[in-house]
Amino acid sequence: MAEERKRRKREEEEAEEWERRKRGRRKRRRRRGGEEDPVDVLGEEVMGRVMELLDARSVARCTAVSRAWRGVAAADRLWAPKCAELMAGKAHIPRLTMIPTASKLSTYSMTIADGKRTRITKEDLCDHDWEFRFTIAAPEYWRNLDPSWKHTGPPMRRYFHPDGYHSADPHDAVWGGHECTYTIITSFAGNGCIRDHYVRINRWPPMKVSRKEDWSWELSNHLYRYNSIPDTDKKGCTGPLFPVW
């Protein structure tokens, strides 16, 4: 008897849900002046196939049409390949893409925003290895110590550590084994916008921060520059876990 009551209750709930959906479809038709909603006519499966052919911006706009359209346009199945396409060929993949509870649509949106971010964090500095090169403005004596200038070897490398220490490879002719620390300076204007942002090594000239199209970082001043090395073989991702704007 208990099983029979459960079965009847389940059937009643399914019937009520079906009626609610029919009423919702009638309301959508009335709002559209009697026109059929494509989701009702074609079905969610076919609409999903159609949206697979659209670019990400167009699919994102579809989520604002109605609740039924959002149910199709926000599906993880639709956004997973778009996320993979977005991240293909990028030098660094943001760590916030690893948030397990985030939908693929949210991941895509957060990744786009993070790729445009020019405010560097300690996590960004420490997660990457950096190539170090002198500029043409540096003294010739310094440039002669740089193997990439003389074409006798690859660029020198620099490393940032969470405790504020800054290091180089052993026997680096420029480094000389001296102690170095780094500081990230960020100042804000009255409206909350960033007014000044740079990284400084000891008392050397500040290095301005910039971002490239492949999401790699560059720190530079008139004497030298640092370029983040793409972490193609590195497991996991880089940068802060949560959005930083």
N, C-alpha and C positions, 0 to 999 in steps of 0.2 A: 504493500500500500504506500509506503514512504517513497519508493522509487517512482510509483505512478504519479504521486502528487508533484514530485520534482519535475517529471517529464511534462506534465500539464502546465506547470508554472513556467518552465522554459519555453514552451510553445506559445504561451500567452505573451511573454516578454518579447519573443521574436516577432509576433504579430503586431504588438504595439510599436516596436521599432520600425517595422515596415510601413505602418501608417504614418509615423512621424516623417519618414523620408518622403512619402508621397505628398504629404502636406507641404514639405519644404520645396519639392519640385514644382508644385502648383504655384507657390508664392514667387519662386524665381521666374516662372513663365509670365506671371502677372506683372512683375516688375519690369520685365523686358518687353512689355506690350504684346504679349501673346507669343513671342518667339521662343523657340525651344533652346534650352541651355545646351551647348555642345557636350558638356559632361554627361547630361542625361541622354542625349541622342547617340553619341559615339561610345559612351562608357569610359570608365576610368582607365582601363587598359589601353584603349586606342588613343585617348588623350595623352597618356604618358608616352606612348610611342611618338606622337607628334611633337611633344615638348622636348624629346631627346634630340630633335633636329635643330632646336633653337639655341642661340647663344645664352650664356649665363645671365646677362642683363635682362633679356626678354623673359626667361623663365622666372626670374625674381619678380618681375612686374606681374606675372600671372598670379602670384600668390596674393595679390591685393584685389583681385577681381571679386572673389566670393569665397565663402568657406569651402564649397565644393572644389573650386579651382585650387585653393591652397592645399587641400588634401592630396591633390595630384602633384602640384608643382613643388611641394616641399619634401617629397619623398626622398629618403636616403638613396634609393636605387637610382634616382635621376641625378642626384648631386655627387655621388661617389666618383663617377668617371670625370666629371667636371673638376673636382678637386685634384684628381690625379693629373689632368691636363694642365691645370694652373701651376702645379708644383714641378712639373717636368722641366729639367734644365736649370732650375734655380740653384744658386750657390749654397743657400742655407734655408732649411725648412723650420719655421717657427715651432717652438716647443708647445705652444698652446693648441696645436693641431692634435696633440696626444690626449686632450681632455676626453675621457671615455663617455661622459654623459651628453656631450654636445652632438647635435644633429649635424649632418653633412652640410646643410645649408648654412648653419651657424659657423661651422668650421671654415667654409669658403669665405664668408663675410669677414670673419676675424683675420683670416690669412691675408686677404686683400688689404685690410687696414694695417696689419703689421708690416707688410711689404712696403708700405708708404711711410712707415715710421722713420724719422731721422733722429730721434732721441735715443742715444745708445745707453745701455745699462751695464752694470758690472757682469751680469750673466752673459751678455753679448761679448764682452771683452775676454772673459775667462773661457768661454766655450770654443773660441776660435784660436788657431795659430795664425801668426801675422808675418807677412813678408815686409822687410824693411829696406828702403832704398833712399839714397840721397837724391836731391834735385840738382839741376844745373846751377842753382844759386849757391850751393854749398861750396866751401873751399876745395880747391883741387886736391889738397893733401887728404881730405876726408874721402873724396870720391875715389881716390886711388886705393883706399882700403876696402872699397866695396867691390866684391868680385863680379857683381852683375854689371857694373860700369866698365870693368876691364874685360868682360866676357870670358872670365876664367872660371866661373862657377855660378851656381844659382844664387838668387837674392838671399841675404841674411834673414834669419827668423827671430821673432820676438814673442814673448809669452807673458800674459797677464795672469796673476794668481789671486784667489779670493781674499787673501790676507793683505792685499795692497802692494805686494811685491811684484816687480817687473824684471824679467830675466831674458837671457839669450843662450845660444848654444855654446858649449865649451870651446875655447880657443878662438872665439870671435874677436877679430882684430880691432873692431870699432868699440866693442863693449868694454874690453879691458878689465873685466871682473869687478867693476865698481858697484856700489849699492844703488838701487833705483827703486823709487816708489811712484805710483801713479794716482791721479785724482780726477774724478769726473765733476765738472762744474756746470751747473744749470741754474740760470736765473730767469725769473718770470716777470712779465710786465703786469700792470694793474688788472688787465682783463683776463689774466690766466694764461696768455700766450707766452711761448718761450722767447725770451729776449736775447739770451746768449747761452751757448752750449758748446763746450769743448773738453778735450782730455789733455792733461798736462803730465809730463814725465819730469820729476824733480822740479828744477827751476828753468827748464828749457822752454822755448816759446810754445804757447798753447797750440794744439792741433784741432782744427775745425773738423766737424763730423759730417760726412755725406754718405748717401746711399746710392747704389747703382741699380740698373734695371734688373739684374739677376739677383737682387736682394743682398749682395755682398756689401761690406762696409769699407770706407776709406777714412783714415785720419791723416791730416796733412797740415804742414806749415811751409814757409818759404825755404826751409833747409832739407826736410825729409818727409817721407810719407809711409804710412802703414796700410797694407791691404790685407783684408781677411782672406784666408785660404779656404776654398770650398771644401766642405767636409763630406766628400763623396763616399768615403769608406767608414764614416763615423756612425755608430749606432745611435738611435734616438735623434733628437732635434736640438735646436739651439735657441738661446734667448730666454726671456722671462716666461713663466708658465701662464701668467695672466696678462691681459691686454695692458699696454703702457702707451699712452698717447702724448 
